[in-house]
């Protein structure tokens, strides 16, 4: 039976959560031993130097690799509940890993704590009568697309299929279908959540609505989400791929990009674009504009909104836009083409659309990057992704989210790959310098935006703080209700936290 919150029950049980020992005094070995005893013979607890541990402790980016004391691999929400209850009562530091696609160290792993690896929570239950699918939190989007594509339906998921479901949806989620249906998180109709005291609750528009809103962008601050029930849409064949422009064409792109954002985006909901600029080592930069149109087209005569990039007046380097049978086809292609990174770091900000500012940001990126291009394995890109009116509209009609966005904007994000750990600090320095310059330029142009997209945030950023005062007030209120002792803010050391939250002490 689904649990509803009882404040009295919650407070009485939470009195056991954090004994007198500080939450920072971790007892990972005790928790690992207790987990082993509880799940004896089930193969759910793995220790260093064992095959299961090595298999579970793999990450997309080496820069996020740590060594947990043990790894717990639950196969149900009840398993997760047992573990979280144990960690809370014994003040054990733990981490939660879904798809492990976040490069920030400590965000999906832990040194000398317990790692909950959600990979065993891999259910996929499609309900055609309700047009929804229940997705286990341990899935990657490739599993979801492979399951749904033969049915000619899809969900709002990652644009790279190697991305994990959990982190993507808890941070917001930009999809190829977002210009039609908004943020991916706003298309989740129910969350199954394990709270700090081990209770399993459900958040939807009918139950725990404040938790529903908080989980849409609030990350892992409220509990362990074990399942997402998301809307399914009848989208199958599509036209998609990439268009590449040489360095000489790049200055001609910013005017049409601005025109698309302000005059064409809202009127063309089936179309999605990712404008990206790439620099590999000391080679010349080029532009890579990802294209997606949510139906098959006549490739010789694409819709005007797409045709301006493919057959327009701006000289191309090459293009690879084709009709695909599966809605998840492009995401799966990009997932297969993107091998695990040696080391990676992201950084993000946002701006109000402006053609001259686009050009200025590109110039700043190019100039600031130059001294770093000889770093071994250097791959450096910057993207300018428009967040249109549909994102705001869907949020307002679907129960709301935590993101705090009330008007269109452009997410500006950088992604750097490199080879050696000895260059980690240098790369972080580069990104810090780059984004200070970008923010200064946006402020000078009167096009500054405070929003930081959580899924692209660097470890030293505070994206939740960028959601605005009213959103933070609601998040803090929900936090006091669902995690008053701040278990997911203290025992879970990694991840982006709700700023200024004060736990109950008793």
Kinemage of the C-alpha trace (Angstrom):
@kinemage 1
@onewidth
@group {chain A} dominant
@subgroup {mainchain}
@vectorlist {calphas} color= white
{ca unk a 1} P 0.000 0.000 0.000
{ca unk a 2} L 1.296 3.425 -0.880
{ca unk a 3} L 2.445 5.427 2.090
{ca unk a 4} L 1.143 8.881 2.886
{ca unk a 5} L 3.036 11.200 5.163
{ca unk a 6} L 2.212 11.423 8.803
{ca unk a 7} L 4.126 14.150 10.547
{ca unk a 8} L 3.788 12.525 13.947
{ca unk a 9} L 5.043 9.210 12.633
{ca unk a 10} L 7.847 10.935 10.797
{ca unk a 11} L 9.125 12.806 13.829
{ca unk a 12} L 8.913 9.780 16.094
{ca unk a 13} L 10.865 7.572 13.732
{ca unk a 14} L 13.355 10.258 12.754
{ca unk a 15} L 14.389 10.592 16.385
{ca unk a 16} L 16.382 7.438 15.725
{ca unk a 17} L 18.041 8.718 12.584
{ca unk a 18} L 21.119 10.506 13.834
{ca unk a 19} L 22.477 9.364 17.173
{ca unk a 20} L 24.693 11.569 19.258
{ca unk a 21} L 27.674 10.888 17.036
{ca unk a 22} L 27.990 13.613 14.429
{ca unk a 23} L 26.755 12.845 10.938
{ca unk a 24} L 30.279 13.528 9.765
{ca unk a 25} L 31.655 10.616 11.857
{ca unk a 26} L 31.292 7.915 9.263
{ca unk a 27} L 31.177 4.228 10.132
{ca unk a 28} L 31.370 2.647 6.692
{ca unk a 29} L 32.822 -0.678 7.786
{ca unk a 30} L 30.025 -1.165 10.317
{ca unk a 31} L 27.417 -0.386 7.694
{ca unk a 32} L 29.073 -2.666 5.162
{ca unk a 33} L 29.127 -5.528 7.672
{ca unk a 34} L 25.478 -4.961 8.563
{ca unk a 35} L 24.509 -4.855 4.902
{ca unk a 36} L 26.397 -8.097 4.301
{ca unk a 37} L 24.564 -9.741 7.187
{ca unk a 38} L 21.175 -8.431 6.076
{ca unk a 39} L 21.627 -9.527 2.459
{ca unk a 40} L 23.791 -12.571 3.076
{ca unk a 41} L 24.189 -14.830 0.056
{ca unk a 42} L 22.429 -12.452 -2.334
{ca unk a 43} L 25.513 -10.932 -3.954
{ca unk a 44} L 24.356 -7.394 -3.239
{ca unk a 45} L 27.383 -6.190 -1.258
{ca unk a 46} L 30.761 -6.004 -2.988
{ca unk a 47} L 34.165 -5.248 -1.495
{ca unk a 48} L 37.378 -3.912 -3.059
{ca unk a 49} L 39.439 -6.269 -5.218
{ca unk a 50} L 36.448 -8.441 -6.055
{ca unk a 51} L 35.058 -8.850 -9.563
{ca unk a 52} L 31.652 -7.475 -8.608
{ca unk a 53} L 33.190 -4.380 -7.006
{ca unk a 54} L 35.318 -3.669 -10.072
{ca unk a 55} L 32.320 -4.140 -12.366
{ca unk a 56} L 30.140 -1.770 -10.319
{ca unk a 57} L 32.781 0.901 -9.716
{ca unk a 58} L 33.029 2.103 -13.316
{ca unk a 59} L 32.424 5.678 -14.398
{ca unk a 60} L 32.063 7.576 -17.638
{ca unk a 61} L 34.851 9.970 -16.613
{ca unk a 62} L 38.006 9.016 -14.725
{ca unk a 63} L 37.831 12.340 -12.904
{ca unk a 64} L 34.840 11.060 -10.912
{ca unk a 65} L 36.440 7.760 -9.854
{ca unk a 66} L 36.669 7.111 -6.086
{ca unk a 67} L 36.996 3.999 -3.904
{ca unk a 68} L 33.989 3.275 -1.653
{ca unk a 69} L 34.409 0.957 1.319
{ca unk a 70} L 31.781 -1.310 -0.213
{ca unk a 71} L 29.187 -1.144 -2.959
{ca unk a 72} L 25.561 -2.046 -2.317
{ca unk a 73} L 23.493 -3.081 -5.353
{ca unk a 74} L 19.785 -3.189 -4.459
{ca unk a 75} L 17.214 -4.907 -6.627
{ca unk a 76} L 14.114 -3.216 -5.181
{ca unk a 77} L 12.918 -0.098 -3.406
{ca unk a 78} L 12.642 -2.179 -0.233
{ca unk a 79} L 16.353 -2.986 -0.476
{ca unk a 80} L 17.137 0.713 -0.779
{ca unk a 81} L 14.894 1.448 2.208
{ca unk a 82} L 16.765 -1.069 4.375
{ca unk a 83} L 20.099 0.474 3.415
{ca unk a 84} L 19.109 4.115 3.881
{ca unk a 85} L 17.547 3.352 7.259
{ca unk a 86} L 20.778 1.635 8.310
{ca unk a 87} L 22.970 4.512 7.103
{ca unk a 88} L 20.816 7.091 8.876
{ca unk a 89} L 20.876 5.266 12.204
{ca unk a 90} L 24.629 4.642 12.066
{ca unk a 91} L 25.712 8.004 10.625
{ca unk a 92} L 27.359 6.377 7.619
{ca unk a 93} L 28.426 8.490 4.683
{ca unk a 94} L 27.014 7.149 1.424
{ca unk a 95} L 26.666 8.069 -2.232
{ca unk a 96} L 24.021 7.293 -4.840
{ca unk a 97} L 24.905 6.297 -8.372
{ca unk a 98} L 22.509 6.063 -11.296
{ca unk a 99} L 24.170 6.243 -14.710
{ca unk a 100} L 27.475 7.740 -13.459
{ca unk a 101} L 27.618 10.325 -16.264
{ca unk a 102} L 28.423 13.300 -14.002
{ca unk a 103} L 32.181 14.099 -14.059
{ca unk a 104} L 32.265 15.869 -10.675
{ca unk a 105} L 34.272 13.856 -8.174
{ca unk a 106} L 32.187 12.649 -5.228
{ca unk a 107} L 28.821 13.297 -6.878
{ca unk a 108} L 28.109 9.655 -7.692
{ca unk a 109} L 30.747 7.936 -5.597
{ca unk a 110} L 32.541 8.228 -2.282
{ca unk a 111} L 35.937 7.630 -0.741
{ca unk a 112} L 35.586 5.515 2.404
{ca unk a 113} L 31.795 5.530 2.391
{ca unk a 114} L 29.134 3.193 1.025
{ca unk a 115} L 28.055 3.461 -2.594
{ca unk a 116} L 24.471 2.586 -3.523
{ca unk a 117} L 24.634 1.468 -7.148
{ca unk a 118} L 21.142 1.589 -8.625
{ca unk a 119} L 21.944 -0.484 -11.728
{ca unk a 120} L 19.793 -3.367 -10.464
{ca unk a 121} L 16.712 -1.118 -10.471
{ca unk a 122} L 16.206 -1.623 -14.190
{ca unk a 123} L 12.481 -2.251 -14.624
{ca unk a 124} L 10.684 -0.931 -17.707
{ca unk a 125} L 6.883 -1.229 -17.495
{ca unk a 126} L 4.931 0.356 -20.353
{ca unk a 127} L 1.230 1.047 -19.816
{ca unk a 128} L -0.262 1.780 -23.241
{ca unk a 129} L -3.697 2.487 -21.767
{ca unk a 130} L -2.304 5.386 -19.703
{ca unk a 131} L 0.497 6.380 -22.105
{ca unk a 132} L 3.121 6.138 -19.371
{ca unk a 133} L 6.177 4.051 -18.610
{ca unk a 134} L 7.619 3.192 -15.183
{ca unk a 135} L 11.403 3.417 -15.430
{ca unk a 136} L 13.722 1.980 -12.799
{ca unk a 137} L 16.260 4.543 -11.589
{ca unk a 138} L 19.231 2.388 -12.567
{ca unk a 139} L 18.504 2.496 -16.288
{ca unk a 140} L 20.413 4.414 -18.895
{ca unk a 141} L 18.436 6.000 -21.691
{ca unk a 142} L 19.713 3.441 -24.188
{ca unk a 143} L 17.711 0.783 -22.320
{ca unk a 144} L 14.581 2.922 -22.426
{ca unk a 145} L 14.891 3.746 -26.126
{ca unk a 146} L 15.626 0.134 -27.079
{ca unk a 147} L 12.488 -0.884 -25.190
{ca unk a 148} L 10.165 1.788 -26.619
{ca unk a 149} L 11.462 2.280 -30.170
{ca unk a 150} L 9.859 -0.916 -31.561
{ca unk a 151} L 6.523 0.396 -30.270
{ca unk a 152} L 6.911 3.719 -32.155
{ca unk a 153} L 6.582 5.669 -28.923
{ca unk a 154} L 9.115 7.517 -26.818
{ca unk a 155} L 9.723 9.629 -23.710
{ca unk a 156} L 11.565 12.852 -23.063
{ca unk a 157} L 15.004 11.463 -22.307
{ca unk a 158} L 18.691 12.113 -22.751
{ca unk a 159} L 20.037 13.283 -26.090
{ca unk a 160} L 22.973 10.945 -25.518
{ca unk a 161} L 21.682 7.476 -24.676
{ca unk a 162} L 24.646 6.693 -22.399
{ca unk a 163} L 23.316 9.204 -19.857
{ca unk a 164} L 21.591 7.794 -16.780
{ca unk a 165} L 17.870 8.255 -16.227
{ca unk a 166} L 18.046 9.328 -12.586
{ca unk a 167} L 20.419 12.288 -12.625
{ca unk a 168} L 19.013 13.565 -15.908
{ca unk a 169} L 15.434 13.737 -14.615
{ca unk a 170} L 16.322 15.082 -11.158
{ca unk a 171} L 18.262 17.979 -12.696
{ca unk a 172} L 15.639 19.073 -15.234
{ca unk a 173} L 16.420 17.315 -18.497
{ca unk a 174} L 16.652 18.827 -21.993
{ca unk a 175} L 15.268 16.485 -24.652
{ca unk a 176} L 14.978 16.509 -28.431
{ca unk a 177} L 11.230 16.859 -27.804
{ca unk a 178} L 11.429 19.702 -25.282
{ca unk a 179} L 10.186 22.367 -27.696
{ca unk a 180} L 6.934 20.391 -27.808
{ca unk a 181} L 6.687 19.086 -24.240
{ca unk a 182} L 9.040 21.141 -22.037
{ca unk a 183} L 11.540 19.911 -19.479
{ca unk a 184} L 11.832 16.145 -19.188
{ca unk a 185} L 11.240 16.387 -15.425
{ca unk a 186} L 7.856 18.032 -16.035
{ca unk a 187} L 6.823 14.914 -17.949
{ca unk a 188} L 7.393 12.671 -14.921
{ca unk a 189} L 3.955 12.062 -13.408
{ca unk a 190} L 5.061 10.025 -10.389
{ca unk a 191} L 8.237 9.460 -8.393
{ca unk a 192} L 8.813 6.516 -6.068
{ca unk a 193} L 11.080 7.799 -3.300
{ca unk a 194} L 12.872 6.284 -0.307
{ca unk a 195} L 13.058 8.850 2.505
{ca unk a 196} L 15.742 9.132 5.175
{ca unk a 197} L 13.814 7.015 7.691
{ca unk a 198} L 13.367 4.223 5.152
{ca unk a 199} L 9.751 4.879 4.240
{ca unk a 200} L 8.745 4.546 0.596
{ca unk a 201} L 6.461 7.340 -0.604
{ca unk a 202} L 5.034 8.469 -3.923
{ca unk a 203} L 5.021 11.990 -5.303
{ca unk a 204} L 2.508 12.981 -7.972
{ca unk a 205} L -0.148 15.584 -8.684
{ca unk a 206} L -2.421 13.600 -6.362
{ca unk a 207} L -0.039 12.875 -3.489
{ca unk a 208} L 2.884 14.745 -1.908
{ca unk a 209} L 2.672 17.485 -4.520
{ca unk a 210} L 5.331 19.567 -2.788
{ca unk a 211} L 7.757 16.673 -3.126
{ca unk a 212} L 6.827 16.280 -6.800
{ca unk a 213} L 7.739 19.880 -7.472
{ca unk a 214} L 10.942 19.644 -5.443
{ca unk a 215} L 12.224 16.557 -7.243
{ca unk a 216} L 11.865 18.346 -10.573
{ca unk a 217} L 15.245 20.047 -10.410
{ca unk a 218} L 15.992 19.575 -6.709
{ca unk a 219} L 18.398 16.685 -7.310
{ca unk a 220} L 19.046 14.114 -4.557
{ca unk a 221} L 18.260 16.373 -1.589
{ca unk a 222} L 15.044 14.645 -0.515
{ca unk a 223} L 15.566 10.911 -0.855
{ca unk a 224} L 16.590 8.131 -3.192
{ca unk a 225} L 14.273 8.032 -6.192
{ca unk a 226} L 13.889 4.396 -7.197
{ca unk a 227} L 11.389 4.735 -10.057
{ca unk a 228} L 10.094 7.415 -12.429
{ca unk a 229} L 6.727 7.142 -14.177
{ca unk a 230} L 6.891 9.308 -17.296
{ca unk a 231} L 4.563 10.318 -20.103
{ca unk a 232} L 4.935 8.483 -23.415
{ca unk a 233} L 4.411 10.127 -26.805
{ca unk a 234} L 3.676 8.772 -30.274
{ca unk a 235} L 6.935 9.782 -31.935
{ca unk a 236} L 8.837 7.386 -34.153
{ca unk a 237} L 10.487 8.243 -37.490
{ca unk a 238} L 12.417 11.518 -37.483
{ca unk a 239} L 15.000 13.493 -39.410
{ca unk a 240} L 18.161 14.050 -37.419
{ca unk a 241} L 21.922 14.374 -37.508
{ca unk a 242} L 24.601 17.042 -37.471
{ca unk a 243} L 25.611 19.919 -39.693
{ca unk a 244} L 29.239 21.088 -39.567
{ca unk a 245} L 30.534 24.552 -40.424
{ca unk a 246} L 34.192 25.552 -40.934
{ca unk a 247} L 35.833 28.340 -38.958
{ca unk a 248} L 35.302 30.820 -41.798
{ca unk a 249} L 31.511 30.357 -41.617
{ca unk a 250} L 31.133 30.711 -37.864
{ca unk a 251} L 30.671 34.519 -37.734
{ca unk a 252} L 27.696 34.133 -40.096
{ca unk a 253} L 25.847 31.773 -37.735
{ca unk a 254} L 24.989 34.072 -34.852
{ca unk a 255} L 22.436 36.287 -36.602
{ca unk a 256} L 20.356 33.352 -37.900
{ca unk a 257} L 20.671 31.620 -34.528
{ca unk a 258} L 19.252 34.675 -32.778
{ca unk a 259} L 16.472 34.931 -35.369
{ca unk a 260} L 15.576 31.277 -34.813
{ca unk a 261} L 15.371 31.720 -31.042
{ca unk a 262} L 13.212 34.847 -31.014
{ca unk a 263} L 11.108 34.322 -34.167
{ca unk a 264} L 11.026 30.615 -35.054
{ca unk a 265} L 11.474 28.385 -32.009
{ca unk a 266} L 7.963 28.679 -30.575
{ca unk a 267} L 6.359 28.252 -34.011
{ca unk a 268} L 8.333 25.080 -34.804
{ca unk a 269} L 7.877 22.769 -31.792
{ca unk a 270} L 8.911 19.639 -33.716
{ca unk a 271} L 12.370 21.089 -34.341
{ca unk a 272} L 15.320 21.022 -31.947
{ca unk a 273} L 18.843 22.353 -32.393
{ca unk a 274} L 22.046 22.154 -30.331
{ca unk a 275} L 24.506 24.870 -31.455
{ca unk a 276} L 27.989 23.750 -30.433
{ca unk a 277} L 31.501 25.037 -31.151
{ca unk a 278} L 34.451 22.664 -30.907
{ca unk a 279} L 38.227 23.013 -30.598
{ca unk a 280} L 40.445 19.919 -30.563
{ca unk a 281} L 44.027 20.648 -29.562
{ca unk a 282} L 45.526 23.353 -31.762
{ca unk a 283} L 43.331 22.520 -34.776
{ca unk a 284} L 40.996 25.135 -36.211
{ca unk a 285} L 37.606 25.428 -34.512
{ca unk a 286} L 34.407 24.347 -36.199
{ca unk a 287} L 30.704 24.545 -35.458
{ca unk a 288} L 28.578 21.444 -34.956
{ca unk a 289} L 24.823 22.098 -35.057
{ca unk a 290} L 22.797 19.035 -34.051
{ca unk a 291} L 19.457 18.823 -35.866
{ca unk a 292} L 16.287 16.964 -34.874
{ca unk a 293} L 12.868 17.110 -36.511
{ca unk a 294} L 10.175 14.933 -34.951
{ca unk a 295} L 8.920 13.367 -38.175
{ca unk a 296} L 10.440 12.025 -41.377
{ca unk a 297} L 10.961 14.682 -44.059
{ca unk a 298} L 11.854 15.108 -47.707
{ca unk a 299} L 15.613 15.410 -47.302
{ca unk a 300} L 15.872 17.286 -50.591
{ca unk a 301} L 13.526 19.952 -49.232
{ca unk a 302} L 13.635 20.108 -45.406
{ca unk a 303} L 11.291 22.371 -43.418
{ca unk a 304} L 12.537 25.979 -43.628
{ca unk a 305} L 13.560 26.064 -39.956
{ca unk a 306} L 15.989 23.198 -40.643
{ca unk a 307} L 16.785 24.015 -44.262
{ca unk a 308} L 18.435 27.319 -43.331
{ca unk a 309} L 21.321 25.330 -41.842
{ca unk a 310} L 21.496 22.574 -44.457
{ca unk a 311} L 20.861 24.347 -47.767
{ca unk a 312} L 21.140 27.981 -46.747
{ca unk a 313} L 23.644 30.643 -47.717
{ca unk a 314} L 26.201 29.803 -45.013
{ca unk a 315} L 28.941 27.529 -46.442
{ca unk a 316} L 28.989 24.056 -44.894
{ca unk a 317} L 31.885 21.779 -44.115
{ca unk a 318} L 29.665 18.680 -44.164
{ca unk a 319} L 26.249 17.456 -43.056
{ca unk a 320} L 24.810 14.111 -41.991
{ca unk a 321} L 21.062 14.588 -41.533
{ca unk a 322} L 19.059 11.463 -42.408
{ca unk a 323} L 15.619 10.018 -41.779
{ca unk a 324} L 15.668 7.559 -38.891
{ca unk a 325} L 13.003 5.031 -38.003
{ca unk a 326} L 13.439 5.220 -34.228
{ca unk a 327} L 12.815 8.227 -31.984
{ca unk a 328} L 15.834 7.213 -29.913
{ca unk a 329} L 18.058 6.600 -32.930
{ca unk a 330} L 20.089 9.808 -32.778
{ca unk a 331} L 20.595 9.578 -29.014
{ca unk a 332} L 21.765 5.971 -29.382
{ca unk a 333} L 24.138 6.969 -32.176
{ca unk a 334} L 25.676 9.711 -30.049
{ca unk a 335} L 25.876 7.363 -27.070
{ca unk a 336} L 27.781 4.795 -29.119
{ca unk a 337} L 30.056 7.453 -30.651
{ca unk a 338} L 31.004 8.996 -27.305
{ca unk a 339} L 33.494 6.693 -25.563
{ca unk a 340} L 34.191 7.099 -21.833
{ca unk a 341} L 36.267 10.178 -21.153
{ca unk a 342} L 39.712 10.041 -19.590
{ca unk a 343} L 38.963 13.187 -17.638
{ca unk a 344} L 36.148 15.673 -18.087
{ca unk a 345} L 34.780 18.868 -16.588
{ca unk a 346} L 31.704 20.966 -17.317
{ca unk a 347} L 30.700 24.498 -16.423
{ca unk a 348} L 27.508 26.431 -17.110
{ca unk a 349} L 25.761 29.782 -17.049
{ca unk a 350} L 22.863 31.344 -18.957
{ca unk a 351} L 22.117 34.516 -20.887
{ca unk a 352} L 19.278 36.301 -22.633
{ca unk a 353} L 19.474 35.743 -26.407
{ca unk a 354} L 21.475 38.367 -28.312
{ca unk a 355} L 23.300 37.938 -31.641
{ca unk a 356} L 26.240 40.178 -30.744
{ca unk a 357} L 26.628 38.496 -27.361
{ca unk a 358} L 26.732 35.089 -29.081
{ca unk a 359} L 29.618 36.365 -31.191
{ca unk a 360} L 31.338 37.892 -28.156
{ca unk a 361} L 31.067 34.659 -26.170
{ca unk a 362} L 32.526 32.684 -29.060
{ca unk a 363} L 35.442 35.135 -29.318
{ca unk a 364} L 36.018 35.024 -25.547
{ca unk a 365} L 36.006 31.225 -25.614
{ca unk a 366} L 38.462 31.091 -28.523
{ca unk a 367} L 40.856 33.627 -27.010
{ca unk a 368} L 40.735 32.228 -23.469
{ca unk a 369} L 41.271 28.657 -24.691
{ca unk a 370} L 44.418 29.358 -26.681
{ca unk a 371} L 47.027 29.019 -23.875
{ca unk a 372} L 45.597 25.633 -22.841
{ca unk a 373} L 45.406 23.892 -26.222
{ca unk a 374} L 48.643 21.943 -25.796
{ca unk a 375} L 47.322 20.092 -22.735
{ca unk a 376} L 47.421 16.385 -23.680
{ca unk a 377} L 44.045 15.109 -24.895
{ca unk a 378} L 42.577 18.625 -25.098
{ca unk a 379} L 39.000 18.703 -26.415
{ca unk a 380} L 37.093 21.880 -25.694
{ca unk a 381} L 33.546 22.795 -26.691
{ca unk a 382} L 31.008 25.473 -25.874
{ca unk a 383} L 27.275 25.194 -26.552
{ca unk a 384} L 24.495 27.780 -26.656
{ca unk a 385} L 21.177 25.993 -26.118
{ca unk a 386} L 17.877 27.908 -26.294
{ca unk a 387} L 15.286 27.252 -23.583
{ca unk a 388} L 12.010 28.425 -25.104
{ca unk a 389} L 8.540 29.383 -23.962
{ca unk a 390} L 7.243 25.799 -24.035
{ca unk a 391} L 9.506 24.893 -21.099
{ca unk a 392} L 7.821 27.560 -18.989
{ca unk a 393} L 4.285 26.787 -20.181
{ca unk a 394} L 4.470 23.045 -19.508
{ca unk a 395} L 5.879 23.618 -16.034
{ca unk a 396} L 2.945 25.867 -15.165
{ca unk a 397} L 0.367 23.265 -16.238
{ca unk a 398} L 2.015 20.096 -14.918
{ca unk a 399} L 2.411 20.847 -11.219
{ca unk a 400} L 5.488 23.057 -11.370
{ca unk a 401} L 9.190 22.469 -10.935
{ca unk a 402} L 11.998 23.856 -8.810
{ca unk a 403} L 13.991 25.511 -11.605
{ca unk a 404} L 12.598 29.012 -11.181
{ca unk a 405} L 12.574 29.894 -14.893
{ca unk a 406} L 9.839 32.330 -15.917
{ca unk a 407} L 11.038 33.444 -19.377
{ca unk a 408} L 13.100 32.093 -22.298
{ca unk a 409} L 16.879 32.051 -21.976
{ca unk a 410} L 19.977 30.437 -23.476
{ca unk a 411} L 22.053 27.901 -21.547
{ca unk a 412} L 25.768 28.425 -22.223
{ca unk a 413} L 27.877 25.425 -21.261
{ca unk a 414} L 31.469 24.327 -21.787
{ca unk a 415} L 32.773 20.778 -21.819
{ca unk a 416} L 36.475 19.960 -21.621
{ca unk a 417} L 38.203 16.590 -21.959
{ca unk a 418} L 41.879 15.945 -21.229
{ca unk a 419} L 44.193 13.034 -20.453
{ca unk a 420} L 46.153 13.515 -17.241
{ca unk a 421} L 45.187 14.080 -13.611
{ca unk a 422} L 48.144 16.452 -13.303
{ca unk a 423} L 46.206 18.942 -15.439
{ca unk a 424} L 42.995 18.867 -13.379
{ca unk a 425} L 43.650 22.125 -11.534
{ca unk a 426} L 44.715 23.874 -14.738
{ca unk a 427} L 41.479 22.909 -16.498
{ca unk a 428} L 39.387 24.122 -13.568
{ca unk a 429} L 41.343 27.384 -13.646
{ca unk a 430} L 40.596 27.762 -17.360
{ca unk a 431} L 36.868 27.242 -16.858
{ca unk a 432} L 36.783 29.696 -13.965
{ca unk a 433} L 38.478 32.392 -16.044
{ca unk a 434} L 36.312 31.650 -19.090
{ca unk a 435} L 32.988 31.893 -17.308
{ca unk a 436} L 33.903 35.014 -15.383
{ca unk a 437} L 34.570 36.683 -18.723
{ca unk a 438} L 31.316 35.346 -20.196
{ca unk a 439} L 29.274 36.562 -17.236
{ca unk a 440} L 30.974 39.959 -17.348
{ca unk a 441} L 30.176 40.255 -21.063
{ca unk a 442} L 26.530 39.305 -20.507
{ca unk a 443} L 26.202 41.812 -17.682
{ca unk a 444} L 27.772 44.570 -19.776
{ca unk a 445} L 25.321 43.802 -22.595
{ca unk a 446} L 22.334 43.841 -20.239
{ca unk a 447} L 21.648 40.178 -21.086
{ca unk a 448} L 22.636 38.540 -17.810
{ca unk a 449} L 20.658 35.577 -16.438
{ca unk a 450} L 21.217 33.992 -13.037
{ca unk a 451} L 20.013 30.479 -13.915
{ca unk a 452} L 22.550 27.627 -13.931
{ca unk a 453} L 21.439 24.308 -15.410
{ca unk a 454} L 22.224 21.745 -12.713
{ca unk a 455} L 23.039 18.875 -15.063
{ca unk a 456} L 25.959 20.827 -16.542
{ca unk a 457} L 27.198 22.331 -13.287
{ca unk a 458} L 30.780 22.160 -12.042
{ca unk a 459} L 31.410 21.009 -8.481
{ca unk a 460} L 32.255 24.547 -7.342
{ca unk a 461} L 29.006 25.999 -8.704
{ca unk a 462} L 25.722 26.352 -6.813
{ca unk a 463} L 22.995 25.839 -9.407
{ca unk a 464} L 20.173 25.371 -6.897
{ca unk a 465} L 20.952 28.817 -5.490
{ca unk a 466} L 20.283 30.189 -8.989
{ca unk a 467} L 16.633 29.077 -8.916
{ca unk a 468} L 15.567 32.251 -7.137
{ca unk a 469} L 14.269 33.194 -3.698
{ca unk a 470} L 10.723 31.842 -4.073
{ca unk a 471} L 11.877 28.466 -5.365
{ca unk a 472} L 14.456 28.192 -2.584
{ca unk a 473} L 11.783 28.973 -0.001
{ca unk a 474} L 9.614 26.132 -1.306
{ca unk a 475} L 12.562 23.743 -1.505
{ca unk a 476} L 13.565 24.491 2.084
{ca unk a 477} L 9.977 23.979 3.263
{ca unk a 478} L 9.793 20.605 1.512
{ca unk a 479} L 13.217 19.679 2.861
{ca unk a 480} L 12.090 20.339 6.433
{ca unk a 481} L 9.108 18.068 5.835
{ca unk a 482} L 10.772 15.139 4.070
{ca unk a 483} L 14.369 15.246 5.344
{ca unk a 484} L 14.347 17.418 8.490
{ca unk a 485} L 17.622 15.984 9.807
{ca unk a 486} L 19.333 16.710 6.478
{ca unk a 487} L 20.508 13.147 5.962
{ca unk a 488} L 20.768 13.756 2.220
{ca unk a 489} L 22.686 16.963 2.801
{ca unk a 490} L 25.249 15.609 5.258
{ca unk a 491} L 25.632 11.838 4.954
{ca unk a 492} L 25.386 12.193 1.173
{ca unk a 493} L 28.369 14.497 0.832
{ca unk a 494} L 28.354 14.944 -2.949
{ca unk a 495} L 25.883 16.660 -5.215
{ca unk a 496} L 24.370 20.118 -5.271
{ca unk a 497} L 22.709 21.129 -2.006
{ca unk a 498} L 19.918 23.480 -0.977
{ca unk a 499} L 21.808 26.550 0.264
{ca unk a 500} L 21.304 27.683 3.823
{ca unk a 501} L 19.181 24.740 4.933
{ca unk a 502} L 19.287 24.226 8.700
{ca unk a 503} L 18.587 20.703 9.912
{ca unk a 504} L 16.499 19.911 12.970
{ca unk a 505} L 18.636 18.898 15.947
{ca unk a 506} L 17.102 16.871 18.680
